[in-house]
Amino acid sequence: MSDLQNEVAELERKSATAARLFDIRRVIGGLFALYGVIVTIAGITASDADLKKAENININLWTGIGMLALGVFFLGWVWLRPVIPPAAAELAPAGDESPAH
């Protein structure tokens, strides 16, 4: 392989890594899971006075569980359907087989 082909291959690998790393589903899932854990802990440790204010409904616990479920859904989605960036050949305009100089 020539140096140019090696450089192009290296850039494609870096692009694929960046696409997976900055996938919005990963960010949303991670944040919902993190906040879900925090809110669930707040719901588990709620006092009787806090529950009385909310008419004996542990809203923090239920919201935290819902946020955890949503976070796990997004992270599972990333795991089951990972991002596959398009190859360089797919990005080239139709009929243009040669690279631009």
GIRAVEN-V277394 format. One line per field, one symbol per residue. ss: DSSP state (H for helix, E for strand, L for the rest). Layout:
ss->???
This chain:
ss->LLHHHHHHHHHHHHHHHHHHHLLHHHHHHHHHHHHHHHHHHHHHLLLHHHHHHLLLLLHHHHHHHHHHHHHHHHHHHHHHLLLLLLLHHHHLLLLLLLLLL
